[in-house]
Amino acid sequence: MTGLAAADLVPLPVMLPLLAAGVALAFARRPRVQRVVSVVALAGVLAVGVALLVLTDDRTLVVDVGNWAAPIGIDLVADRLSALMVTVSSFVLLCVLLYSLAQGVSEEAEEETSSIPVSIYHPTYLVLAAGVCNAFLAGDLFNLYVGFEILLAASYVLLTLGGTGERIRAGSIYVVVALLSSIVFLIAIALTYAATGTVNLAQLSERLPDVEPGTRLAIQLLLLLAFGIKAAMFPVSAWLPDSYPTAPAPVTAVFAGLLTKVGVYAILRTQTLLFPTDPRIDQGLMWVALLTMLVGILGAVAQDDIKRLLSFTLVSHIGYMLFGIALATQPGTAAAIFYVVHHITVQTALFLVVGLVELRGGSTSLDRLGGLAKLAPGLAILFFIPAMNLAGIPPLSGFLGKLGLVEDGVRTGGFLAYTLVVGSVVTSLLTLYAIVKAWNKAFWQEAPQEIATDARVPRGMVVPTGALVAFGLALTVFAGPLYSYADRAAAALRDGSYVEAVFPDGHDRGVGESNESTPKAGAPTGSANAVDSGEGTP
């Protein structure tokens, strides 16, 4: 594949779902057509993501949208980190879509309040996918804001599907919190532009060091607050456990797996690229990471509903990712990237399994469930594997990610780092306790009330759930190559290759139509640039 053709792949993860959403909306009265369009579109995004994963390991790919060069135009940038996130996210989105189709997204199901209206569901779900991919590929702060707003607008609709009072209430809380984070983000963008004259990430990395320290600190704190709300980090995480559990199982699963990770990705990108050295903020993030882990897992221990329990563990394990970011080292960042991939997969799989548990046992309340290991042994296995992975049992990927964070924390040293190491171990043990409690009550002990023995789980729901569980195991089997890739991604976040890719000639390119630039030897020229990342030859 030529460099120009390779760069042309970059916009496709955004364009394909948006085009497919329009087609799906046009066929609102043809549910079978909508299903085919949705599955084909997300399968295409997955294929593009895999291709980008391979291509960006040698170079960073940049596309000047509309042939207008940065910093005037909008750039879409695919490097190792963004390509990895697009690939994993598209796989999760495809599995959840297949699960939702088998759950009963049909023309007849629209009449039931608890079902997912197919005519609305498919276009909205595809728009959500486009927003997620756009956020990962955005090369400037405002386009990142647009990506957030696209996925949040879609999430408002998905969260309230069915129109029940509980979902409307939860959706209202979610909307208020999301709008608050968007307002904070817009204020941060305005302040950034006023102080630097740009919102392009690559150009900001060069201009922010010259900004007055107080202004730079204000920009950094506003961005962290905006992204922290979206990532559900403490103390702005109380909204999540009340919002996610009320949605349909596939919606809850994709929210839990992806939406908070978009916030984590934004923190990771801006902290490493725009604010690489600020000990005060790093120390503050360490405290936030510790409190996020402990408060979240203590909330999980107190729950008697599996959905709420998993929602609190979701909050808690965001702390592990913040731990790696706060260490501000290449090994810590690599461990955080690895843990993000692990958590996206495992958390989504667990919420899908809980959907199966609700279908088979008639409830997600631990006080009403029991004996499922005997009634549905396959379902018990599907729950047990990702649950142990989430708890960090050796040698699963959850253990490997936590081990990388703990090792770098010990290597970094200092009171805060050691405190975080202890906190992460305690959190892991409490996660195991919460998971074992859920396992014992739902699967092992006798049911307090009779559970229907004739209830069956559709095979079409089991297969994508099994695929996600198997993918979680594959992360363990191929942990070496994945961790090595994460380490290279972490190195690229700090070595200046991102800036060099956007501005290959070392300074601002053009004032209108993109000018020819002079990339490194072997890289093509033009408005779609493929520039060597510094560790390989295109």
Disulfide bonds with the S-S distance in Angstrom:
none
